[in-house]
Amino acid sequence: METHGEVLDRYQPAEWALARAKAMRGFDHPIRLQILQILQGGERQVKEIWGELGVLQTVVSQHLAVLRESGVVCSERAKVTVKYSINPEYEALVAAVVGEHRK
């Protein structure tokens, strides 16, 4: 019979599992899934995202904050604007969850 340690050795390290669990929190709302679908098309500013979704800017900002905290989305400040993009580490996961970008 295998020991507990031997069983755990067959799986990814705990750090990997914790990072993925944190990332999965970013996928638990329809608006966040739509934002991710938009970001599959490349970097966007908040105003571009809320323009496409037709929801309030504050709603988009709140969801982007959750996506950033989960590590799925990155942000880059350029003077007074902030551009958002999918973290390259999670591109395959995003594609698997939300499908390929169709626009």
Secondary structure by P-SEA (a helix, b strand, c coil): cccaaaaaaacccaaaaaaaaaaaaaaccaaaaaaaaaaccccccaaaaaaaacccaaaaaaaaaaaaaaccbbbbbcccbbbbbcccccaaaaaaacccccc
